[in-house]
């Protein structure tokens, strides 16, 4: 159909690259990414680099504050539940002979 409309397909000037299959016998150099690290002259940090570092620091501090607040909330909730449990047990001990229908369970 492409020939009917006058559109010719482009020919490749070279063959497609061969695809290598990974097999257990192939040895893989795990340290390949480390070979890309160069020990050239130190580069001065730019403004954008400092902004990125500041953003990272703020994020770490924010997560620390959030975790501390969640911990405080959990501790306060646990203490509140313990005080309610203690006051309920105290009321039950003062009531003495109350029937089991009067005792509430949480």
DRENPA-3360 file (N, C-alpha, C; in nm, 2 decimals, always signed):
BEGIN
1 = XXXXXXXX = +0.08/-0.12/+0.00/+0.00/+0.00/+0.00/+0.09/+0.13/+0.00 ~ +0.20/+0.12/+0.06/+0.29/+0.23/+0.07/+0.34/+0.27/-0.07 ~ +0.36/+0.17/-0.16/+0.40/+0.21/-0.30/+0.28/+0.27/-0.37 ~ +0.16/+0.24/-0.34/+0.04/+0.29/-0.41/+0.03/+0.44/-0.39 ~ +0.07/+0.49/-0.27/+0.06/+0.63/-0.24/+0.18/+0.71/-0.27 ~ +0.28/+0.64/-0.33/+0.41/+0.71/-0.37/+0.50/+0.73/-0.25 ~ +0.49/+0.66/-0.14/+0.58/+0.68/-0.03/+0.67/+0.56/-0.03 ~ +0.80/+0.59/-0.04/+0.90/+0.48/-0.04/+0.96/+0.47/+0.10;
9 = XXXXXXXX = +0.98/+0.34/+0.14/+1.04/+0.31/+0.26/+1.19/+0.34/+0.26 ~ +1.25/+0.40/+0.36/+1.39/+0.43/+0.36/+1.47/+0.30/+0.38 ~ +1.58/+0.29/+0.31/+1.67/+0.17/+0.34/+1.77/+0.20/+0.44 ~ +1.81/+0.10/+0.51/+1.92/+0.12/+0.62/+2.05/+0.12/+0.55 ~ +2.14/+0.21/+0.59/+2.27/+0.21/+0.53/+2.36/+0.10/+0.60 ~ +2.33/+0.06/+0.72/+2.41/-0.04/+0.78/+2.31/-0.14/+0.85 ~ +2.36/-0.25/+0.89/+2.27/-0.35/+0.95/+2.25/-0.31/+1.10 ~ +2.14/-0.37/+1.15/+2.11/-0.34/+1.29/+2.21/-0.41/+1.38;
17 = XXXXXXXX = +2.24/-0.35/+1.50/+2.34/-0.40/+1.59/+2.29/-0.54/+1.65 ~ +2.39/-0.63/+1.67/+2.35/-0.76/+1.72/+2.33/-0.74/+1.87 ~ +2.23/-0.82/+1.92/+2.19/-0.81/+2.06/+2.26/-0.92/+2.13 ~ +2.33/-0.89/+2.23/+2.41/-0.99/+2.31/+2.31/-1.05/+2.41 ~ +2.32/-1.18/+2.42/+2.24/-1.25/+2.52/+2.32/-1.26/+2.65 ~ +2.26/-1.24/+2.76/+2.33/-1.26/+2.89/+2.32/-1.40/+2.93 ~ +2.43/-1.47/+2.95/+2.43/-1.61/+2.99/+2.52/-1.62/+3.12 ~ +2.51/-1.73/+3.19/+2.58/-1.74/+3.31/+2.73/-1.74/+3.29;
25 = XXXXXXXX = +2.78/-1.77/+3.17/+2.92/-1.77/+3.14/+2.98/-1.63/+3.13 ~ +2.90/-1.53/+3.10/+2.95/-1.39/+3.09/+2.99/-1.34/+3.22 ~ +3.11/-1.28/+3.22/+3.16/-1.22/+3.35/+3.12/-1.07/+3.35 ~ +3.06/-1.03/+3.46/+3.01/-0.89/+3.47/+3.11/-0.81/+3.56 ~ +3.15/-0.70/+3.52/+3.24/-0.62/+3.61/+3.15/-0.53/+3.70 ~ +3.14/-0.57/+3.82/+3.05/-0.50/+3.92/+3.10/-0.36/+3.95 ~ +3.23/-0.34/+3.94/+3.29/-0.21/+3.98/+3.29/-0.11/+3.86 ~ +3.22/-0.14/+3.75/+3.21/-0.06/+3.64/+3.17/+0.09/+3.67;
33 = XXXXXXXX = +3.06/+0.11/+3.75/+3.02/+0.25/+3.78/+3.13/+0.32/+3.86 ~ +3.21/+0.25/+3.94/+3.32/+0.32/+4.02/+3.43/+0.36/+3.93 ~ +3.44/+0.30/+3.81/+3.55/+0.34/+3.72/+3.52/+0.48/+3.65 ~ +3.39/+0.52/+3.66/+3.35/+0.65/+3.60/+3.39/+0.76/+3.69 ~ +3.42/+0.74/+3.82/+3.46/+0.84/+3.91/+3.60/+0.89/+3.88 ~ +3.61/+1.02/+3.86/+3.74/+1.08/+3.83/+3.79/+1.16/+3.95 ~ +3.92/+1.16/+3.97/+3.98/+1.24/+4.08/+4.05/+1.36/+4.02 ~ +3.97/+1.45/+3.96/+4.03/+1.57/+3.90/+4.03/+1.68/+4.00;
41 = XXXXXXXX = +4.05/+1.80/+3.96/+4.05/+1.91/+4.05/+3.92/+1.93/+4.11 ~ +3.91/+1.97/+4.24/+3.78/+1.99/+4.30/+3.70/+2.10/+4.23 ~ +3.58/+2.08/+4.22/+3.49/+2.18/+4.16/+3.42/+2.26/+4.26 ~ +3.42/+2.39/+4.24/+3.35/+2.48/+4.34/+3.20/+2.46/+4.33 ~ +3.14/+2.46/+4.44/+2.99/+2.44/+4.44/+2.92/+2.57/+4.39 ~ +2.83/+2.55/+4.31/+2.75/+2.66/+4.26/+2.63/+2.69/+4.35 ~ +2.56/+2.80/+4.32/+2.44/+2.83/+4.40/+2.33/+2.72/+4.40 ~ +2.31/+2.66/+4.28/+2.21/+2.56/+4.27/+2.25/+2.44/+4.36;
49 = XXXXXXXX = +2.38/+2.41/+4.37/+2.43/+2.30/+4.45/+2.40/+2.32/+4.60 ~ +2.43/+2.45/+4.64/+2.40/+2.48/+4.78/+2.25/+2.48/+4.81 ~ +2.17/+2.52/+4.72/+2.02/+2.51/+4.74/+1.98/+2.37/+4.75 ~ +2.03/+2.28/+4.67/+2.00/+2.14/+4.68/+2.04/+2.08/+4.81 ~ +2.16/+2.12/+4.86/+2.20/+2.07/+4.99/+2.11/+2.12/+5.10 ~ +2.08/+2.25/+5.09/+1.99/+2.31/+5.19/+1.85/+2.24/+5.19 ~ +1.80/+2.21/+5.07/+1.67/+2.14/+5.06/+1.68/+2.00/+5.13 ~ +1.79/+1.93/+5.11/+1.81/+1.80/+5.17/+1.82/+1.81/+5.32;
57 = XXXXXXXX = +1.89/+1.91/+5.37/+1.90/+1.93/+5.52/+1.76/+1.96/+5.58 ~ +1.69/+2.05/+5.51/+1.55/+2.08/+5.56/+1.46/+1.96/+5.56 ~ +1.47/+1.88/+5.45/+1.39/+1.76/+5.45/+1.42/+1.66/+5.56 ~ +1.55/+1.64/+5.59/+1.59/+1.55/+5.70/+1.54/+1.60/+5.83 ~ +1.56/+1.73/+5.85/+1.51/+1.79/+5.98/+1.36/+1.78/+5.99 ~ +1.29/+1.80/+5.88/+1.14/+1.79/+5.88/+1.10/+1.65/+5.92 ~ +1.16/+1.55/+5.86/+1.13/+1.41/+5.89/+1.16/+1.38/+6.04 ~ +1.27/+1.43/+6.09/+1.30/+1.41/+6.23/+1.19/+1.47/+6.32;
65 = XXXXXXXX = +1.15/+1.59/+6.29/+1.05/+1.66/+6.37/+0.91/+1.58/+6.36 ~ +0.88/+1.54/+6.24/+0.75/+1.46/+6.23/+0.76/+1.33/+6.31 ~ +0.87/+1.26/+6.30/+0.88/+1.14/+6.38/+0.87/+1.16/+6.53 ~ +0.94/+1.27/+6.57/+0.93/+1.31/+6.72/+0.79/+1.34/+6.76 ~ +0.72/+1.41/+6.68/+0.58/+1.45/+6.71/+0.49/+1.33/+6.71 ~ +0.51/+1.24/+6.62/+0.43/+1.11/+6.62/+0.46/+1.03/+6.74 ~ +0.59/+1.03/+6.78/+0.62/+0.96/+6.91/+0.56/+1.02/+7.03 ~ +0.56/+1.15/+7.04/+0.50/+1.22/+7.15/+0.35/+1.19/+7.15;
73 = XXXXXXXX = +0.28/+1.20/+7.04/+0.14/+1.17/+7.03/+0.11/+1.03/+7.08 ~ +0.19/+0.93/+7.03/+0.17/+0.79/+7.08/+0.19/+0.78/+7.23 ~ +0.29/+0.84/+7.28/+0.31/+0.83/+7.43/+0.20/+0.90/+7.50 ~ +0.15/+1.01/+7.46/+0.04/+1.08/+7.52/-0.09/+1.00/+7.52 ~ -0.11/+0.93/+7.40/-0.23/+0.85/+7.39/-0.22/+0.73/+7.48 ~ -0.10/+0.67/+7.49/-0.08/+0.55/+7.58/-0.10/+0.59/+7.72 ~ -0.05/+0.71/+7.76/-0.07/+0.76/+7.90/-0.21/+0.79/+7.93 ~ -0.28/+0.85/+7.83/-0.42/+0.88/+7.85/-0.51/+0.75/+7.87;
81 = XXXXXXXX = -0.48/+0.65/+7.79/-0.55/+0.52/+7.80/-0.52/+0.46/+7.94 ~ -0.39/+0.47/+7.98/-0.36/+0.41/+8.11/-0.43/+0.48/+8.23 ~ -0.44/+0.61/+8.22/-0.51/+0.69/+8.32/-0.66/+0.66/+8.32 ~ -0.72/+0.64/+8.21/-0.86/+0.60/+8.20/-0.88/+0.46/+8.26 ~ -0.79/+0.37/+8.22/-0.80/+0.24/+8.28/-0.79/+0.24/+8.43 ~ -0.70/+0.32/+8.48/-0.68/+0.32/+8.63/-0.80/+0.39/+8.70 ~ -0.85/+0.49/+8.64/-0.97/+0.56/+8.70/-1.09/+0.46/+8.69 ~ -1.10/+0.39/+8.58/-1.22/+0.29/+8.57/-1.20/+0.18/+8.68;
89 = XXXXXXXX = -1.08/+0.13/+8.70/-1.06/+0.03/+8.80/-1.09/+0.08/+8.94 ~ -1.05/+0.21/+8.96/-1.08/+0.27/+9.09/-1.23/+0.28/+9.12 ~ -1.30/+0.33/+9.01/-1.45/+0.34/+9.03/-1.51/+0.20/+9.05 ~ -1.46/+0.10/+8.98/-1.51/-0.03/+9.00/-1.48/-0.09/+9.14 ~ -1.36/-0.05/+9.20/-1.33/-0.10/+9.33/-1.41/-0.03/+9.43 ~ -1.44/+0.10/+9.41/-1.53/+0.18/+9.50/-1.67/+0.13/+9.50 ~ -1.72/+0.10/+9.38/-1.86/+0.05/+9.37/-1.87/-0.08/+9.44 ~ -1.77/-0.16/+9.44/-1.77/-0.29/+9.52/-1.87/-0.39/+9.46;
97 = XXXXXXXX = -1.99/-0.39/+9.50/-2.08/-0.50/+9.46/-2.17/-0.47/+9.34 ~ -2.13/-0.39/+9.25/-2.21/-0.35/+9.13/-2.22/-0.48/+9.04 ~ -2.33/-0.48/+8.97/-2.34/-0.60/+8.88/-2.25/-0.58/+8.76 ~ -2.24/-0.69/+8.68/-2.15/-0.69/+8.57/-2.20/-0.60/+8.45 ~ -2.33/-0.57/+8.46/-2.39/-0.49/+8.35/-2.35/-0.34/+8.36 ~ -2.31/-0.30/+8.48/-2.26/-0.16/+8.50/-2.12/-0.14/+8.45 ~ -2.04/-0.24/+8.44/-1.90/-0.23/+8.41/-1.89/-0.22/+8.25 ~ -1.83/-0.11/+8.21/-1.81/-0.09/+8.07/-1.67/-0.14/+8.03;
105 = XX = -1.66/-0.20/+7.91/-1.53/-0.24/+7.86/-1.50/-0.16/+7.73 ~ -1.37/-0.14/+7.71/-1.34/-0.06/+7.59/-1.27/-0.15/+7.49;
% end
